[in-house]
């Protein structure tokens, strides 16, 4: 059984069309058809239900698919590690990160790292905090940049920065003349917030709970720009970072210093990383001396 045939099987299963799959794989349709036939002979059963030009996985194909995907991923990872050994100064680093860090913290770190290691390459994916953790646990990513610090004791956490949070309100809102605010002032305000799987929501919920405040959340969103826009239009208030609020929005500091979002790098110390990944984590460790508030 060839690993390439498993990869082709996966693509046909995803597209459900041999013609489309052959074009995407840059192989001829007859060659792809023969490869599928060889795979079915090897497995001793058909893997697809064929209906006109559409192929859908049958029960046997559904069983094979996740195993084939894992096999292909394992071989891809092995190839990447071998290439890293052959080129120890280069190699791709797979990095996931909380999306809102993609506009400042991630570019800053990568720029600093590549000053010393200009041949290094990164594959990047922004997502929610829960998805960052999932990518580390599954081995999809070498490391992640996220907030808050994960509770999982099997994962390593290296602090990077502390981002101050405040109450974002429209300049047309009733609170726009305030210079500071306390958590008790928030009890009856209409809130817009990110969803619970996002780190910022987890941090703000924890902050408010420590002060006995249950927020009146009227809308939930998945992206910070949407929250800024809702605040700007005076739909509600939100607890957001101080960094560069859009015009028409004022961020009021809390009277205490407890409203912060810690940013850090997380990785699995039990997982063997390519040399490029180890090098990046060593860089992050050395950078702890530059830990700062933003």
Secondary structure, 3 states (H helix, E strand, C coil): CCHHHHHHHHHHHHHCCHHHHHHHHCCCHHHHHHHHHHHHHHHCCCCEEEECCEEEECHHHHHHHHHHHHHHHHHHHHHHHHHHHHCCCCCEEEEEEEHHHHHCHHHHHHHHHHHHCCCCEEEEEEECHHHHHHHHHHCCCCEEEECCCCCCCCEEEEEEEEEEEEEEEECCCCCCCCCEECHHHHCCCEEEEECCCCHHHHHHHHHHHHCCCCCEEEEEECCHHHHHHHHHCCCCEEEEECCCCCCCEEEEEECCCCCEEEEEEEEECCCCCCHHHHHHHHHHHHHHHHCEEC
